[in-house]
């Protein structure tokens, strides 16, 4: 199985999900839940996870070296976490940046998605980004970003939501 952390998205879960995971096992990273979940599924023989630094490498090898599969309680916790994520206004962008290169308005799409996901009180940070990048409302709907997105996200619709959140 490849990319169980979905390009890092599942390492940066909403705060209620992080609290749920940490409440059960405070010493384990949030990312460990995604990797252990994938490795605990039937017929999975290998889990390949991208890592960006030594800290992530050490984290992954720490809990996979003496792998303990998920128990029934942990599977239920992931089900609860999934419901929390699905019920939040959360944009599942992996911050790959593919959408940015072709944008004729130079909109910092993943950066705006991160601000939106982290906290809707990030208006000042958003306005700072717009000093050097296009605003979400500058989008002309060309869909170049959507064609480049490996997650097949409805980016233009999300940019409209960001406009409502940070510009209106």
N, C-alpha and C positions, 0 to 999 in steps of 0.2 A: 504494500500500500504506500502511495506517495502523498506527500504534503498533508499529513493529518492535522497540522496546525493551520492549514489553509493560508499559507503565505504569511503567517504571523498574526492573522486576525484573531484566532482563538487563544492567543497569548495575551490579548488586550480585551478581555471580555468586560461587559458592563459590571459596575461595582456590586450589584446584588448577586451576580453569579460568582464573582471572585470571593465574596463573603461566604457564599454557600460552600465553595471548595475549601477555603481556608478554615471554615468551621469544622470540617470533617478531618482535614489533614493539613495543619498549618505549616508544616515544614516543606511540603511539596509545592512546586511551582504550578501555576495555572496551566502552562504548556504541558506539564506531565500528564494532566488529565486527558488531553486530546491524544497524546501518543499512546498512553496505556490503554485507553479505550480502543483505539484502532488495533493495537497488538492483542487485545483480549477477544476480538471477534473471531468466530469460527473460520478456519481455513486460511487465516492470515499467517504467513510464514516470515515476512519481513516488513518492517516499517521504515521508510526513508523520509527523513525530516531534514529540511534545509536549516542551516545554522549560520548565524552571522558573526559570532564571536566565540571566544574561548569559554566564557561563562555559560553560554547555551550548550556548547559541547560537553562541558563538565556536568551540567544539569542532566542532559539526556543520558549520558553514560552512567550517572549515579543511580538512577532508578531502573535502567534497563539491564544493568550488569547482573543483578539478581532479580530478574523480572518476576513480579507478582501479578497475576491476572486480576482483572476486576472481579469483585464479588457482586452478589445480587444488589446489595445496598448502593454500591457505587454506580451500577447501571441505572438505578432509579434516580440517583442524584443528577446524572447526566441528562436524563429525561426532563427533570425539573429545570435544569439549567437551559436546556433547549427551549422549553416553553417560555422562560423569562426572556431569552434573547429574541425569540420570534414575536413576543408581545411588546417589545420596545421599538421605538423609532431608531433603528440601527441600520446603517448602510454597510453591507458586508464587503467593503473594499479591502484588498490586500496590499494596497500602496505600491503596486508594481511600477507605476509611472508610465505605462505604455500609452495611456490616454493623453498625456500631457504633450508629447512631442508633436502630434499632428494638430493640436488645437490652434486655430487661426487667431483666437482671442487671448492666447497665453493664460488660460484659466488654470489655477493651481488646484485641479480637481481633487486629487487624493488628500491634499492638505486641508481643503475645505470639508471633506468627508470626515477626516479625523477630528476637526473642531466640532462638527455637528454631533459626532458620536460621543465625544468626551463630555460635553456640557453645553447646553444652549445659552449659557451666559458668556460665551466666548466671542461676543460681538467685537470687542476691542481688538482681539487677536486677528479676527477676520478682516477688520478694517486695515490693520497693519499689512496683512498679505496683499490687500488690494492696492497698496501703494506701488507695488512692483509687478503685480499680476492682474489679469482681468478679473472683474467681479463675476459672480455666478450669473447675475442678470445680463451680462454681456454675451452669453451663449446665443449663437445664431441658429442652433438646431441642425448643424451640418451632419451630425452623427459620426464624425470621424473617430471620436473618443469611444463610442459604443462599439464600433467595428473592431477597435484595437483591444477592447477589454476582455481578458481571458475568463473573467467571471460572468460575462454576458449581462452586466448590470444595466438597468435603464438610467444611465447617467444623466440624460437631459431632464428626466423627471426629478431625480434627486437634486439637480442644480436648481430647479424651480422651488423645491422645498427649502433649500439653503437660502435662496433669495428671500422667501417668506420669513425665515427664521432670523437672518442677520441683516437684511436690508430694509424690510418693511417696518 
